[in-house]
Amino acid sequence: MALVVAEKEGAHGLLLVVTDSNIIGTLFEEKKTQLDLRSPFYRGKEKSKEEVKQLIALARDLVFTGKEAVALGVELDLVDPQKILYVHNVPHAQVAMG
């Protein structure tokens, strides 16, 4: 599956927003929490897993949304599986690289 990557310039450096391509444009709600993937914040370019790995090395902050994206964060030891937020069964994690 392709991942969609939005590159943003944050106050402290590069912010990467990595999202599963198949959920872009969808709103997920559960109780008082929502993931609004219709937002321009999540729009970017499709990248392969290897391309994403290269970009992560340059990032200061990361946002992972979706099963494939979050699994990549876990695989790279960036995301603690115990700290993943789920909204309507969609995993979401944020990482500050330090």
BELPE-V306787 format. One line per field, one symbol per residue. ss: DSSP state (H for helix, E for strand, - for the rest). phi: phi as a letter, one per 30 degrees, with the letter a starting at -180 (. if undefined). burial: 1 if it has 16 or more other ideal C-beta (glycine too) atoms within 10 Angstrom, else 0. A space follows every 10 residues. Layout:
# BELPE-V306787
ss: ???
phi: ???
burial: ???
This chain:
# BELPE-V306787
ss: --EEEEEEEE --EEEEEEEE HHH---EEEE --EEEE---H HH--EEE-HH HHHHHH---- EEEEE-HHHH HHHHH----- HHH-EEE--E EEEEEE--
phi: .dccbccbcc dckdccccbe ddceicccba hccbccddde ecdacdbded ddeddedcdc bbbcbjdddd ddddediccd edcdccbhic dbbbbcdj
burial: 0011110000 0001111111 1011000100 0000101000 0101001000 0100010011 1111110111 1110000110 0000001001 11101000
